[in-house]
Amino acid sequence: MRRSRPATNPFPPHLLPSAPAPAAARAPYDRHWWVPPLVATVLAVVLAVVCSAPLREGGEWNPFALGYLVPLGMVAASWFVDRTTAGRGARIGLGAAGCLLSAAYMALLTPLALIVFFVMLLTGNVTA
């Protein structure tokens, strides 16, 4: 009966792949992950209601009010960030940016509308 030889690796050791790196330690779970998104959600909704008062003066619905969906969407995204301590900065940043944009939307809308109007006026796209 023939004896089998142990399998030898035909490749020299320096050509073999190195051992896999150890798994990176995961950041610890943040027990209070929900506080920044909750505060940002409440604040953004209050700011959207208070700051959109000029859009609601005529008693009719104004399509420019849809611009508040962008900051509210940013705040909504802060609920889905990783719930570890590493994601805390992203949750706070998204919530703060959403609140800031919600407060500044009307201040940004007026100059932007004027710029669009004057560009259309100068290019001949506005007729009387």
QUIRALIN-V254279 format. One line per field, one symbol per residue. ss: DSSP state (A for helix, B for strand, O for the rest). phi: phi as a letter, one per 20 degrees, with the letter a starting at -180 (. if undefined). psi: psi as a letter, one per 40 degrees, with the letter a starting at -180 (. if undefined). Layout:
ss = ???
phi = ???
psi = ???
//
This chain:
ss = OOOOOOOOOOOOAAAOOOOOOOOOOOOOBOOOOAAAAAAAAAAAAAAAAAAOAAAAOOOOOOAAAAAAAAAAAAAAAAAAOOOBAAAAAAAAAAAAAAAAAAAAAAAAAAAAAAAAAAAAAAOOOOOO
phi = .eeeeffdefefgfeffffffffffffffefdfefffffffffffffffffegffdffndfdfffffffffffffffffdfgedffeffffffffffffffffegffeffffffffffffffenedde
psi = ihhiiihiheiideeiiiiiiihihiiihhdfdeddddddddddddddddeeddeedeeihheeeededddddddddeeeihfiddeddddddddddddddddeddddddddddddddddddeeehi.
//
